[in-house]
Amino acid sequence: MRIIALFNQAGGQAKTTLTFNLGYHLADKGHKILLIDLDGQASLTKQSGVHPRELKSTIYQTLLEGHPIPILRNIHGMDWVPANGDLYGLDLKLAGKNKPGFRLRTALKSAAKYYDYVLIDCPPNLGMASANALIAATHVLIPIETAEKGLEGVEELLATIDYAAKMGNPGIRSAGIIPTKYDVRESICKEYFVKIEKFFGGVMTIHPVIPSRTDFKHAWAARVPLVQCNPNSDVIPLFKKVVESLEKL
């Protein structure tokens, strides 16, 4: 079982969109997929069509109280672990608890015989939910917007991954960088893509650039993967290339 944390402490990097769509294309190839929402905004949970506040049990109860992982079964061919706004209080509630960063890893041990891939949608911060994701993960996949915001705090991001390795997950590996929200018409996007290449080239795999497309908004509103909204989108082959790379991890 490969556990891939989609992680970037900055918001707006397309983590949720990638988690949903890459998971879907992996499932379409016959892999058994579990998606985990670790963000209090619950954007990934909303994509399942479930209202977060209607849920009696979420990943919050697993991380705080050690409850079994709650799973929503077979939505778009995948299983989902939902979240809601309770996660915003996680850091305070876990303060002083024994090994608070290892709770997701422990909970996922029983899932190994059921899933080929677990994709974790991390929150845009360096709190306890992200720590749990990085300590549980076998790999980390980093979406980076081709804009100034995308490269802000990159050193802190990499330092956090390194810290997770030292604190209990020395086997964590890179699954690469995915440049996102690229607009070929804007020279600033080209400039920041070059910066991403210079910063990470030769150190991490740089996956195909994911362009900005209005179809993403339509798919988001319809609560469906992009391919179901527009099967002819030029982004679909890019997702499939990333999936091929993930299959080789």
Secondary structure, DSSP 4 states (H G I P E B T S, - for coil): -EEEEE--SSSSSSHHHHHHHHHHHHHHTT--EEEEE--TT-HHHHHTT--GGG-S--HHHHHHH-PPPP-EEEETTEEEE---GGGGGHHHHHTT-SSGGGHHHHHHGGGTTT-SEEEEE--SSSSHHHHHHHHH-SEEEEEEESSHHHHTTHHHHHHHHHHHHHHT-TT-EEEEEEEESB-TT-HHHHHHHHHHHHHHTTTS-BPPP-B--THHHHHHHHTS-HHHH-TT-TTHHHHHHHHHHHHT-
